[in-house]
Amino acid sequence: MGYAKGILSGLAALILAELVPIVWSVYRSNAKATGLAVFAAELLENFFSPLFWVLLISSLGLFFAASRSGSTALQVIFFWIPTVTILTVAGAIMGLIALLVIRVRSLPH
């Protein structure tokens, strides 16, 4: 179970560090650009920003320390709830994008 908790910690920290700057830039931006290319460029831009690495390392440390905690309450509050929530939201977003791609490809030309 230790390896699974480490992998879950890493995935949740990576997704959190990638999505927080994107959501922040959407709310502060007045850009008119749309499309998946803008989203892909934003992902790549966030990967090279210092904010991404600070968020990644700090959230990974928090999740990993909480997963190794001896207290069940601390594990539930600081590891299981955030990790499962983040991974569920990311899975739902990926599922919606996949559904959108399938629906757009099935439209008549």
N, CA, C and O atoms as CSV, one atom per row, in Angstrom:
chain,resi,resn,atom,element,x,y,z
A,1,MET,N,N,0.818,-1.194,0.000
A,1,MET,CA,C,0.000,0.000,0.000
A,1,MET,C,C,0.861,1.257,0.000
A,1,MET,O,O,0.407,2.330,-0.397
A,2,GLY,N,N,2.103,1.117,0.447
A,2,GLY,CA,C,2.994,2.275,0.504
A,2,GLY,C,C,3.313,2.823,-0.878
A,2,GLY,O,O,3.361,4.037,-1.073
A,3,TYR,N,N,3.531,1.923,-1.845
A,3,TYR,CA,C,3.813,2.363,-3.209
A,3,TYR,C,C,2.595,3.043,-3.819
A,3,TYR,O,O,2.727,4.049,-4.517
A,4,ALA,N,N,1.423,2.504,-3.561
A,4,ALA,CA,C,0.191,3.091,-4.108
A,4,ALA,C,C,-0.034,4.493,-3.552
A,4,ALA,O,O,-0.438,5.395,-4.286
A,5,LYS,N,N,0.223,4.680,-2.269
A,5,LYS,CA,C,0.062,6.011,-1.679
A,5,LYS,C,C,1.069,6.999,-2.265
A,5,LYS,O,O,0.737,8.164,-2.487
A,6,GLY,N,N,2.281,6.547,-2.514
A,6,GLY,CA,C,3.283,7.413,-3.131
A,6,GLY,C,C,2.906,7.808,-4.545
A,6,GLY,O,O,3.078,8.961,-4.942
A,7,ILE,N,N,2.390,6.849,-5.308
A,7,ILE,CA,C,1.969,7.138,-6.681
A,7,ILE,C,C,0.763,8.073,-6.687
A,7,ILE,O,O,0.710,9.012,-7.482
A,8,LEU,N,N,-0.204,7.821,-5.805
A,8,LEU,CA,C,-1.362,8.714,-5.706
A,8,LEU,C,C,-0.946,10.117,-5.291
A,8,LEU,O,O,-1.484,11.101,-5.799
A,9,SER,N,N,0.005,10.217,-4.373
A,9,SER,CA,C,0.504,11.527,-3.952
A,9,SER,C,C,1.134,12.272,-5.127
A,9,SER,O,O,0.878,13.459,-5.329
A,10,GLY,N,N,1.950,11.573,-5.890
A,10,GLY,CA,C,2.608,12.197,-7.043
A,10,GLY,C,C,1.629,12.639,-8.111
A,10,GLY,O,O,1.744,13.744,-8.641
A,11,LEU,N,N,0.658,11.783,-8.435
A,11,LEU,CA,C,-0.332,12.150,-9.452
A,11,LEU,C,C,-1.183,13.335,-9.009
A,11,LEU,O,O,-1.410,14.266,-9.782
A,12,ALA,N,N,-1.648,13.297,-7.777
A,12,ALA,CA,C,-2.482,14.395,-7.283
A,12,ALA,C,C,-1.693,15.700,-7.230
A,12,ALA,O,O,-2.226,16.754,-7.578
A,13,ALA,N,N,-0.441,15.647,-6.805
A,13,ALA,CA,C,0.382,16.858,-6.753
A,13,ALA,C,C,0.642,17.407,-8.148
A,13,ALA,O,O,0.603,18.620,-8.353
A,14,LEU,N,N,0.906,16.527,-9.108
A,14,LEU,CA,C,1.149,16.968,-10.484
A,14,LEU,C,C,-0.091,17.616,-11.087
A,14,LEU,O,O,0.001,18.671,-11.715
A,15,ILE,N,N,-1.234,17.000,-10.901
A,15,ILE,CA,C,-2.474,17.560,-11.444
A,15,ILE,C,C,-2.809,18.882,-10.770
A,15,ILE,O,O,-3.211,19.837,-11.435
A,16,LEU,N,N,-2.645,18.939,-9.460
A,16,LEU,CA,C,-2.925,20.184,-8.734
A,16,LEU,C,C,-1.994,21.301,-9.186
A,16,LEU,O,O,-2.438,22.427,-9.411
A,17,ALA,N,N,-0.713,21.000,-9.320
A,17,ALA,CA,C,0.251,22.024,-9.737
A,17,ALA,C,C,0.023,22.469,-11.172
A,17,ALA,O,O,0.383,23.590,-11.531
A,18,GLU,N,N,-0.561,21.623,-11.992
A,18,GLU,CA,C,-0.817,21.977,-13.391
A,18,GLU,C,C,-2.131,22.739,-13.541
A,18,GLU,O,O,-2.216,23.651,-14.363
A,19,LEU,N,N,-3.150,22.388,-12.770
A,19,LEU,CA,C,-4.462,23.012,-12.943
A,19,LEU,C,C,-4.622,24.351,-12.229
A,19,LEU,O,O,-5.356,25.212,-12.714
A,20,VAL,N,N,-3.963,24.549,-11.102
A,20,VAL,CA,C,-4.121,25.812,-10.362
A,20,VAL,C,C,-3.683,27.013,-11.194
A,20,VAL,O,O,-4.434,27.987,-11.265
A,21,PRO,N,N,-2.501,26.999,-11.831
A,21,PRO,CA,C,-2.133,28.160,-12.653
A,21,PRO,C,C,-3.053,28.361,-13.865
A,21,PRO,O,O,-3.283,29.497,-14.279
A,22,ILE,N,N,-3.575,27.279,-14.432
A,22,ILE,CA,C,-4.475,27.415,-15.581
A,22,ILE,C,C,-5.767,28.091,-15.165
A,22,ILE,O,O,-6.236,29.007,-15.840
A,23,VAL,N,N,-6.343,27.647,-14.064
A,23,VAL,CA,C,-7.580,28.264,-13.578
A,23,VAL,C,C,-7.327,29.718,-13.211
A,23,VAL,O,O,-8.159,30.584,-13.481
A,24,TRP,N,N,-6.179,29.988,-12.594
A,24,TRP,CA,C,-5.841,31.359,-12.217
A,24,TRP,C,C,-5.697,32.241,-13.463
A,24,TRP,O,O,-6.175,33.376,-13.465
A,25,SER,N,N,-5.059,31.748,-14.504
A,25,SER,CA,C,-4.854,32.554,-15.711
A,25,SER,C,C,-6.154,32.771,-16.473
A,25,SER,O,O,-6.317,33.794,-17.137
A,26,VAL,N,N,-7.080,31.823,-16.387
A,26,VAL,CA,C,-8.381,32.005,-17.045
A,26,VAL,C,C,-9.144,33.155,-16.411
A,26,VAL,O,O,-9.778,33.937,-17.120
A,27,TYR,N,N,-9.097,33.272,-15.109
A,27,TYR,CA,C,-9.846,34.322,-14.426
A,27,TYR,C,C,-9.205,35.702,-14.556
A,27,TYR,O,O,-9.905,36.713,-14.500
A,28,ARG,N,N,-7.904,35.757,-14.726
A,28,ARG,CA,C,-7.250,37.068,-14.811
A,28,ARG,C,C,-6.993,37.514,-16.245
A,28,ARG,O,O,-6.563,38.647,-16.461
A,29,SER,N,N,-7.241,36.667,-17.215
A,29,SER,CA,C,-6.935,36.975,-18.605
A,29,SER,C,C,-8.147,37.542,-19.332
A,29,SER,O,O,-9.289,37.176,-19.051
A,30,ASN,N,N,-7.878,38.432,-20.262
A,30,ASN,CA,C,-8.913,38.974,-21.134
A,30,ASN,C,C,-8.687,38.538,-22.576
A,30,ASN,O,O,-9.190,39.175,-23.501
A,31,ALA,N,N,-7.944,37.468,-22.772
A,31,ALA,CA,C,-7.605,36.999,-24.115
A,31,ALA,C,C,-8.835,36.443,-24.809
A,31,ALA,O,O,-9.741,35.906,-24.172
A,32,LYS,N,N,-8.847,36.581,-26.104
A,32,LYS,CA,C,-9.975,36.111,-26.910
A,32,LYS,C,C,-9.671,34.787,-27.610
A,32,LYS,O,O,-10.518,34.272,-28.341
A,33,ALA,N,N,-8.494,34.235,-27.402
A,33,ALA,CA,C,-8.102,32.999,-28.069
A,33,ALA,C,C,-8.876,31.818,-27.490
A,33,ALA,O,O,-9.144,31.762,-26.289
A,34,THR,N,N,-9.226,30.882,-28.357
A,34,THR,CA,C,-9.947,29.682,-27.933
A,34,THR,C,C,-9.318,28.464,-28.581
A,34,THR,O,O,-8.475,28.588,-29.469
A,35,GLY,N,N,-9.726,27.301,-28.138
A,35,GLY,CA,C,-9.286,26.067,-28.768
A,35,GLY,C,C,-8.354,25.263,-27.901
A,35,GLY,O,O,-7.857,25.732,-26.877
A,36,LEU,N,N,-8.127,24.032,-28.338
A,36,LEU,CA,C,-7.262,23.137,-27.589
A,36,LEU,C,C,-5.792,23.518,-27.719
A,36,LEU,O,O,-4.992,23.175,-26.848
A,37,ALA,N,N,-5.423,24.214,-28.777
A,37,ALA,CA,C,-4.030,24.632,-28.929
A,37,ALA,C,C,-3.642,25.629,-27.842
A,37,ALA,O,O,-2.509,25.620,-27.362
A,38,VAL,N,N,-4.575,26.481,-27.460
A,38,VAL,CA,C,-4.311,27.435,-26.384
A,38,VAL,C,C,-4.136,26.688,-25.068
A,38,VAL,O,O,-3.265,27.023,-24.265
A,39,PHE,N,N,-4.968,25.674,-24.852
A,39,PHE,CA,C,-4.869,24.870,-23.637
A,39,PHE,C,C,-3.530,24.128,-23.579
A,39,PHE,O,O,-2.893,24.075,-22.527
A,40,ALA,N,N,-3.109,23.562,-24.701
A,40,ALA,CA,C,-1.830,22.850,-24.744
A,40,ALA,C,C,-0.662,23.806,-24.518
A,40,ALA,O,O,0.298,23.463,-23.829
A,41,ALA,N,N,-0.741,24.989,-25.087
A,41,ALA,CA,C,0.314,25.976,-24.881
A,41,ALA,C,C,0.360,26.424,-23.426
A,41,ALA,O,O,1.438,26.649,-22.876
A,42,GLU,N,N,-0.791,26.552,-22.812
A,42,GLU,CA,C,-0.855,26.942,-21.399
A,42,GLU,C,C,-0.256,25.856,-20.505
A,42,GLU,O,O,0.436,26.164,-19.535
A,43,LEU,N,N,-0.518,24.587,-20.828
A,43,LEU,CA,C,0.080,23.487,-20.061
A,43,LEU,C,C,1.599,23.513,-20.151
A,43,LEU,O,O,2.289,23.353,-19.145
A,44,LEU,N,N,2.116,23.714,-21.355
A,44,LEU,CA,C,3.567,23.745,-21.545
A,44,LEU,C,C,4.179,24.968,-20.863
A,44,LEU,O,O,5.251,24.877,-20.264
A,45,GLU,N,N,3.508,26.091,-20.953
A,45,GLU,CA,C,4.006,27.298,-20.308
A,45,GLU,C,C,4.044,27.134,-18.790
A,45,GLU,O,O,4.993,27.579,-18.144
A,46,ASN,N,N,3.030,26.506,-18.223
A,46,ASN,CA,C,3.006,26.300,-16.780
A,46,ASN,C,C,4.090,25.344,-16.324
A,46,ASN,O,O,4.611,25.481,-15.216
A,47,PHE,N,N,4.439,24.377,-17.162
A,47,PHE,CA,C,5.468,23.418,-16.794
A,47,PHE,C,C,6.818,24.088,-16.561
A,47,PHE,O,O,7.604,23.625,-15.736
A,48,PHE,N,N,7.089,25.160,-17.272
A,48,PHE,CA,C,8.371,25.850,-17.143
A,48,PHE,C,C,8.335,27.027,-16.177
A,48,PHE,O,O,9.337,27.728,-16.033
A,49,SER,N,N,7.213,27.260,-15.515
A,49,SER,CA,C,7.140,28.380,-14.584
A,49,SER,C,C,7.574,27.946,-13.185
A,49,SER,O,O,7.383,26.789,-12.808
A,50,PRO,N,N,8.148,28.856,-12.422
A,50,PRO,CA,C,8.547,28.520,-11.046
A,50,PRO,C,C,7.345,28.209,-10.144
A,50,PRO,O,O,7.463,27.420,-9.206
A,51,LEU,N,N,6.205,28.817,-10.421
A,51,LEU,CA,C,5.015,28.554,-9.622
A,51,LEU,C,C,4.619,27.084,-9.693
A,51,LEU,O,O,4.218,26.502,-8.686
A,52,PHE,N,N,4.727,26.483,-10.867
A,52,PHE,CA,C,4.429,25.060,-11.035
A,52,PHE,C,C,5.295,24.215,-10.115
A,52,PHE,O,O,4.786,23.331,-9.426
A,53,TRP,N,N,6.587,24.475,-10.096
A,53,TRP,CA,C,7.505,23.661,-9.307
A,53,TRP,C,C,7.311,23.881,-7.818
A,53,TRP,O,O,7.428,22.939,-7.035
A,54,VAL,N,N,7.015,25.113,-7.413
A,54,VAL,CA,C,6.749,25.372,-5.994
A,54,VAL,C,C,5.482,24.645,-5.558
A,54,VAL,O,O,5.464,24.007,-4.505
A,55,LEU,N,N,4.423,24.737,-6.360
A,55,LEU,CA,C,3.190,24.031,-6.031
A,55,LEU,C,C,3.380,22.521,-6.040
A,55,LEU,O,O,2.854,21.824,-5.173
A,56,LEU,N,N,4.124,22.014,-7.007
A,56,LEU,CA,C,4.348,20.577,-7.106
A,56,LEU,C,C,5.101,20.044,-5.892
A,56,LEU,O,O,4.682,19.059,-5.285
A,57,ILE,N,N,6.191,20.679,-5.541
A,57,ILE,CA,C,7.008,20.193,-4.435
A,57,ILE,C,C,6.277,20.332,-3.103
A,57,ILE,O,O,6.324,19.423,-2.274
A,58,SER,N,N,5.600,21.464,-2.888
A,58,SER,CA,C,4.907,21.653,-1.614
A,58,SER,C,C,3.706,20.719,-1.473
A,58,SER,O,O,3.493,20.152,-0.402
A,59,SER,N,N,2.922,20.550,-2.533
A,59,SER,CA,C,1.773,19.648,-2.427
A,59,SER,C,C,2.215,18.194,-2.356
A,59,SER,O,O,1.592,17.397,-1.655
A,60,LEU,N,N,3.276,17.834,-3.068
A,60,LEU,CA,C,3.792,16.471,-2.968
A,60,LEU,C,C,4.296,16.189,-1.558
A,60,LEU,O,O,4.058,15.110,-1.016
A,61,GLY,N,N,4.980,17.140,-0.974
A,61,GLY,CA,C,5.446,16.968,0.403
A,61,GLY,C,C,4.298,16.822,1.386
A,61,GLY,O,O,4.347,15.986,2.289
A,62,LEU,N,N,3.265,17.636,1.211
A,62,LEU,CA,C,2.108,17.563,2.104
A,62,LEU,C,C,1.386,16.229,1.951
A,62,LEU,O,O,1.089,15.568,2.946
A,63,PHE,N,N,1.102,15.829,0.714
A,63,PHE,CA,C,0.396,14.565,0.488
A,63,PHE,C,C,1.216,13.361,0.956
A,63,PHE,O,O,0.679,12.437,1.567
A,64,PHE,N,N,2.518,13.378,0.667
A,64,PHE,CA,C,3.360,12.246,1.038
A,64,PHE,C,C,3.500,12.143,2.551
A,64,PHE,O,O,3.436,11.047,3.109
A,65,ALA,N,N,3.692,13.291,3.223
A,65,ALA,CA,C,3.801,13.268,4.684
A,65,ALA,C,C,2.488,12.834,5.325
A,65,ALA,O,O,2.491,12.082,6.299
A,66,ALA,N,N,1.378,13.300,4.786
A,66,ALA,CA,C,0.080,12.913,5.337
A,66,ALA,C,C,-0.201,11.436,5.100
A,66,ALA,O,O,-0.827,10.785,5.937
A,67,SER,N,N,0.254,10.896,3.965
A,67,SER,CA,C,0.011,9.474,3.693
A,67,SER,C,C,0.829,8.581,4.624
A,67,SER,O,O,0.430,7.449,4.899
A,68,ARG,N,N,1.946,9.067,5.103
A,68,ARG,CA,C,2.804,8.296,6.005
A,68,ARG,C,C,2.508,8.571,7.481
A,68,ARG,O,O,3.146,7.987,8.357
A,69,SER,N,N,1.555,9.446,7.760
A,69,SER,CA,C,1.220,9.805,9.134
A,69,SER,C,C,0.635,8.606,9.873
A,69,SER,O,O,-0.029,7.754,9.283
A,70,GLY,N,N,0.894,8.562,11.158
A,70,GLY,CA,C,0.367,7.475,11.974
A,70,GLY,C,C,-1.080,7.689,12.375
A,70,GLY,O,O,-1.774,6.742,12.746
A,71,SER,N,N,-1.537,8.932,12.302
A,71,SER,CA,C,-2.904,9.254,12.688
A,71,SER,C,C,-3.857,9.025,11.512
A,71,SER,O,O,-3.642,9.537,10.413
A,72,THR,N,N,-4.895,8.260,11.762
A,72,THR,CA,C,-5.881,7.991,10.712
A,72,THR,C,C,-6.638,9.248,10.324
A,72,THR,O,O,-6.948,9.446,9.149
A,73,ALA,N,N,-6.937,10.099,11.294
A,73,ALA,CA,C,-7.664,11.338,11.004
A,73,ALA,C,C,-6.847,12.247,10.085
A,73,ALA,O,O,-7.394,12.833,9.151
A,74,LEU,N,N,-5.547,12.366,10.343
A,74,LEU,CA,C,-4.695,13.193,9.476
A,74,LEU,C,C,-4.594,12.602,8.075
A,74,LEU,O,O,-4.569,13.342,7.091
A,75,GLN,N,N,-4.535,11.280,7.976
A,75,GLN,CA,C,-4.488,10.644,6.660
A,75,GLN,C,C,-5.760,10.916,5.877
A,75,GLN,O,O,-5.706,11.197,4.680
A,76,VAL,N,N,-6.888,10.835,6.535
A,76,VAL,CA,C,-8.163,11.061,5.847
A,76,VAL,C,C,-8.295,12.510,5.424
A,76,VAL,O,O,-8.685,12.789,4.290
A,77,ILE,N,N,-7.975,13.442,6.320
A,77,ILE,CA,C,-8.183,14.870,6.042
A,77,ILE,C,C,-7.168,15.411,5.041
A,77,ILE,O,O,-7.543,16.153,4.133
A,78,PHE,N,N,-5.898,15.060,5.182
A,78,PHE,CA,C,-4.857,15.665,4.350
A,78,PHE,C,C,-4.354,14.794,3.205
A,78,PHE,O,O,-3.576,15.263,2.375
A,79,PHE,N,N,-4.788,13.523,3.143
A,79,PHE,CA,C,-4.356,12.686,2.030
A,79,PHE,C,C,-5.528,12.141,1.234
A,79,PHE,O,O,-5.646,12.429,0.043
A,80,TRP,N,N,-6.391,11.365,1.860
A,80,TRP,CA,C,-7.424,10.663,1.105
A,80,TRP,C,C,-8.447,11.596,0.483
A,80,TRP,O,O,-8.754,11.454,-0.700
A,81,ILE,N,N,-8.979,12.535,1.229
A,81,ILE,CA,C,-10.011,13.430,0.681
A,81,ILE,C,C,-9.457,14.283,-0.465
A,81,ILE,O,O,-10.054,14.295,-1.541
A,82,PRO,N,N,-8.328,15.003,-0.278
A,82,PRO,CA,C,-7.828,15.810,-1.407
A,82,PRO,C,C,-7.377,14.975,-2.599
A,82,PRO,O,O,-7.634,15.345,-3.745
A,83,THR,N,N,-6.713,13.863,-2.347
A,83,THR,CA,C,-6.194,13.043,-3.438
A,83,THR,C,C,-7.324,12.450,-4.272
A,83,THR,O,O,-7.295,12.520,-5.501
A,84,VAL,N,N,-8.306,11.875,-3.614
A,84,VAL,CA,C,-9.422,11.274,-4.350
A,84,VAL,C,C,-10.223,12.358,-5.079
A,84,VAL,O,O,-10.672,12.136,-6.204
A,85,THR,N,N,-10.406,13.513,-4.460
A,85,THR,CA,C,-11.145,14.605,-5.102
A,85,THR,C,C,-10.413,15.108,-6.343
A,85,THR,O,O,-11.025,15.274,-7.398
A,86,ILE,N,N,-9.125,15.349,-6.227
A,86,ILE,CA,C,-8.340,15.852,-7.359
A,86,ILE,C,C,-8.325,14.846,-8.504
A,86,ILE,O,O,-8.514,15.221,-9.661
A,87,LEU,N,N,-8.104,13.579,-8.189
A,87,LEU,CA,C,-8.058,12.568,-9.240
A,87,LEU,C,C,-9.429,12.335,-9.876
A,87,LEU,O,O,-9.510,12.041,-11.068
A,88,THR,N,N,-10.500,12.462,-9.103
A,88,THR,CA,C,-11.845,12.319,-9.657
A,88,THR,C,C,-12.177,13.478,-10.594
A,88,THR,O,O,-12.718,13.264,-11.679
A,89,VAL,N,N,-11.859,14.690,-10.185
A,89,VAL,CA,C,-12.115,15.854,-11.033
A,89,VAL,C,C,-11.286,15.768,-12.321
A,89,VAL,O,O,-11.796,16.054,-13.403
A,90,ALA,N,N,-10.020,15.377,-12.210
A,90,ALA,CA,C,-9.178,15.246,-13.402
A,90,ALA,C,C,-9.704,14.153,-14.327
A,90,ALA,O,O,-9.699,14.322,-15.546
A,91,GLY,N,N,-10.153,13.046,-13.769
A,91,GLY,CA,C,-10.741,11.983,-14.582
A,91,GLY,C,C,-12.013,12.421,-15.267
A,91,GLY,O,O,-12.256,12.067,-16.421
A,92,ALA,N,N,-12.839,13.202,-14.556
A,92,ALA,CA,C,-14.070,13.711,-15.159
A,92,ALA,C,C,-13.758,14.681,-16.298
A,92,ALA,O,O,-14.417,14.644,-17.337
A,93,ILE,N,N,-12.777,15.534,-16.117
A,93,ILE,CA,C,-12.391,16.475,-17.174
A,93,ILE,C,C,-11.875,15.725,-18.399
A,93,ILE,O,O,-12.236,16.054,-19.529
A,94,MET,N,N,-11.030,14.717,-18.176
A,94,MET,CA,C,-10.518,13.940,-19.308
A,94,MET,C,C,-11.639,13.173,-20.000
A,94,MET,O,O,-11.640,13.051,-21.225
A,95,GLY,N,N,-12.586,12.658,-19.231
A,95,GLY,CA,C,-13.726,11.971,-19.826
A,95,GLY,C,C,-14.601,12.896,-20.647
A,95,GLY,O,O,-15.073,12.517,-21.719
A,96,LEU,N,N,-14.822,14.108,-20.155
A,96,LEU,CA,C,-15.614,15.077,-20.910
A,96,LEU,C,C,-14.914,15.501,-22.202
A,96,LEU,O,O,-15.559,15.673,-23.236
A,97,ILE,N,N,-13.604,15.666,-22.136
A,97,ILE,CA,C,-12.856,16.012,-23.348
A,97,ILE,C,C,-12.917,14.868,-24.353
A,97,ILE,O,O,-13.079,15.104,-25.550
A,98,ALA,N,N,-12.789,13.633,-23.878
A,98,ALA,CA,C,-12.893,12.475,-24.777
A,98,ALA,C,C,-14.279,12.392,-25.398
A,98,ALA,O,O,-14.405,12.108,-26.589
A,99,LEU,N,N,-15.314,12.635,-24.615
A,99,LEU,CA,C,-16.677,12.626,-25.138
A,99,LEU,C,C,-16.872,13.723,-26.183
A,99,LEU,O,O,-17.517,13.502,-27.208
A,100,LEU,N,N,-16.314,14.902,-25.920
A,100,LEU,CA,C,-16.410,15.997,-26.871
A,100,LEU,C,C,-15.722,15.647,-28.186
A,100,LEU,O,O,-16.259,15.922,-29.259
A,101,VAL,N,N,-14.546,15.048,-28.111
A,101,VAL,CA,C,-13.821,14.659,-29.323
A,101,VAL,C,C,-14.612,13.615,-30.096
A,101,VAL,O,O,-14.697,13.694,-31.322
A,102,ILE,N,N,-15.189,12.648,-29.413
A,102,ILE,CA,C,-15.981,11.614,-30.080
A,102,ILE,C,C,-17.204,12.224,-30.752
A,102,ILE,O,O,-17.534,11.875,-31.885
A,103,ARG,N,N,-17.872,13.130,-30.058
A,103,ARG,CA,C,-19.075,13.756,-30.624
A,103,ARG,C,C,-18.749,14.645,-31.822
A,103,ARG,O,O,-19.494,14.660,-32.802
A,104,VAL,N,N,-17.659,15.377,-31.752
A,104,VAL,CA,C,-17.305,16.271,-32.859
A,104,VAL,C,C,-16.888,15.460,-34.077
A,104,VAL,O,O,-17.190,15.850,-35.205
A,105,ARG,N,N,-16.208,14.351,-33.878
A,105,ARG,CA,C,-15.788,13.527,-35.018
A,105,ARG,C,C,-16.974,12.836,-35.678
A,105,ARG,O,O,-16.911,12.505,-36.861
A,106,SER,N,N,-18.052,12.614,-34.936
A,106,SER,CA,C,-19.209,11.926,-35.524
A,106,SER,C,C,-20.170,12.888,-36.233
A,106,SER,O,O,-21.147,12.443,-36.835
A,107,LEU,N,N,-19.910,14.188,-36.171
A,107,LEU,CA,C,-20.753,15.154,-36.869
A,107,LEU,C,C,-20.557,15.020,-38.372
A,107,LEU,O,O,-19.445,14.757,-38.831
A,108,PRO,N,N,-21.636,15.201,-39.150
A,108,PRO,CA,C,-21.480,15.150,-40.604
A,108,PRO,C,C,-20.686,16.361,-41.114
A,108,PRO,O,O,-20.810,17.469,-40.593
A,109,HIS,N,N,-19.902,16.128,-42.106
A,109,HIS,CA,C,-19.064,17.203,-42.654
A,109,HIS,C,C,-19.821,18.009,-43.633
A,109,HIS,O,O,-19.282,18.960,-44.199
